Amino acid sequence: MRINNKASRYLEATAQQYVSAEKPVYSVSPAVEVKYVWRDNRPTEEVSGYQLSFVQEGLPVFKVKFEDEPILPKFLSKVSFDQLTALEVRSNVYFKSSGLKEVK
């Protein structure tokens, strides 16, 4: 039997199940990680996006992908996301956002 209750696209509702809007999110990335398109099991020069790591109380470190290169926030600074979405694939959750802001 197969259970097909997972959406196969990025949704804000899925992100809200994992990342609480009530608790602060902190940046833990020392640098912006560039993600490349892979073809024939090899990376190309084509950039597919950028990734940063974050942490929230009660969660392990999680990575968020951005289409445009984000400005790297200071280490352990509070941040907020613009349209944080998530996708569940098997037992993994992948996050994506259109941007982020440092919160004071």
C-alpha positions in Angstrom: 0.0 0.0 0.0 1.2 3.5 -0.8 0.2 6.6 1.0 0.1 9.6 -1.3 -0.5 12.5 1.1 2.6 14.5 0.4 2.6 17.4 -2.1 5.3 17.2 -4.8 6.0 20.9 -4.7 7.4 23.6 -2.4 4.7 24.9 -0.1 4.6 27.5 2.7 2.3 25.3 4.8 5.0 22.5 4.7 7.7 25.0 6.0 5.4 26.1 8.8 5.1 22.5 10.0 8.9 22.5 10.7 10.0 26.1 11.3 8.1 28.0 13.9 7.2 31.6 13.3 7.1 32.0 17.1 10.8 31.3 17.7 13.8 33.2 16.2 15.9 31.7 13.5 19.7 32.2 13.6 22.2 32.2 10.7 25.1 29.8 11.2 26.7 30.0 7.7 30.3 31.1 7.5 29.9 31.6 3.7 27.4 31.4 0.9 27.4 27.9 -0.6 27.1 27.9 -4.4 25.0 25.1 -5.9 25.8 23.9 -9.5 23.7 22.1 -12.1 24.9 18.5 -12.6 25.0 16.8 -16.0 26.3 13.3 -16.6 27.3 13.0 -12.9 29.5 16.1 -13.2 29.0 19.6 -12.1 28.7 22.3 -14.8 29.6 26.0 -14.5 25.8 26.8 -14.5 24.7 28.0 -11.0 21.4 26.5 -9.8 21.1 28.5 -6.6 22.8 29.4 -3.3 22.5 27.9 0.1 22.8 29.1 3.7 22.5 27.2 7.0 20.2 28.2 9.9 19.2 26.9 13.3 16.1 27.3 15.5 15.6 26.1 19.0 14.4 22.5 18.9 15.5 21.9 15.3 18.7 20.5 13.8 20.7 22.8 11.5 18.8 23.2 8.3 19.8 24.6 4.9 17.7 27.0 2.8 18.2 27.4 -1.0 17.9 30.8 -2.7 17.6 31.5 -6.4 19.5 34.8 -6.2 22.7 35.2 -4.2 21.7 36.4 -0.7 23.7 38.8 1.4 25.5 36.7 4.1 24.1 37.7 7.5 26.5 37.9 10.4 27.2 34.7 12.3 24.4 33.9 14.8 22.3 36.9 13.8 18.5 36.7 13.8 16.9 36.4 10.4 13.5 36.3 8.9 12.6 34.7 5.5 10.6 36.1 2.6 8.2 33.3 1.5 9.9 30.3 3.2 8.7 27.1 1.5 9.5 23.4 2.0 9.3 20.2 0.0 9.1 16.7 1.7 10.9 13.9 -0.2 10.9 10.6 1.6 12.3 11.4 5.0 14.0 14.6 3.9 12.7 18.2 4.0 14.2 20.8 1.5 13.7 24.5 2.2 13.6 27.4 -0.3 13.1 31.1 0.1 13.0 34.1 -2.1 15.1 36.2 0.3 16.0 36.9 3.9 16.5 39.9 6.2 18.5 40.4 9.3 16.3 41.1 12.3 17.5 43.5 15.0 
